[in-house]
Amino acid sequence: MKRVMIGCSVLKKEVEAMLECPDIEYRWLKEHLHNTPDLLHLEIQAAIDAETDADIIYLSYGLCGKALVDIQAKSCPVVMPRVDDCIAMILYDRSDLGGLRCSSYFVSQGWLWGEDGIGYEHDRMKEKYGEKRALRIARAMFKNYQYLLFIRTGVETAEDKQKCLTMAEKLGLKVNETTGNIHILDEMISDSKDDRFIRLAPGEVIVEEMFWSAD
């Protein structure tokens, strides 16, 4: 049986460290695709279409800015968590996630170092505009936040935490910490069929309403 997971590389370290399923083949897509939902949609669909001999495909994505709407299963079932995005995935157990989104910008190991991460974005602006202007732009971008919320999943290092502290100081934000996990993905690949997951039969298409409720 060929099992494939197509996922965002922001969770690559967590998945490879914590999902003990050597039989699963992984296809990682770049995290910066979240900036362009239309392109993310095309890349995910292309990755699904390419797996012509897979028996089941897992997606470690949520709705992701509606990028998953109209994604179609092709030759095999496609399964994914019923979540809004990867933050909702790794903080699945937090009942106060909605409130946290109002005050906090979330950072994990992947978001710190990836091509769409906070550190990378600052470095890119610094090269383009210089340190002072880049700092003004960055602070304007984050003016509606009070905190950087550092999510510990078990793959981070002291260097990651220091990078978060450094960025928070530059942005004039405080740092909070919480713990996250990828238990929802573990349950998914264990073939759980409850209402936490969306399951598409071959030929079926994702519609946004699938994410609204479990009914």
Buried (B, 14 or more C-beta within 10 A) or exposed (E): EEBBBBBBBBBBBBBEEBBEBEEBBBBBBBBBBBEEBEBBBBBBBEBBEEBEEBEBBBBBBBBBBBBBBEBBBBBBBBBBBBBBBBBBBBBBEBEEBEEBBEEBBBBBBBBBBBBBBBBBBBEEBBEEEEEEEBBEBBEEBBEEBBBBBBBBBEBBEEEBBEBBEEBBEBBEBBBBEBEBBBEBBBBBBEEEEEEBBBBBEEEBEBEEEBBEEEE
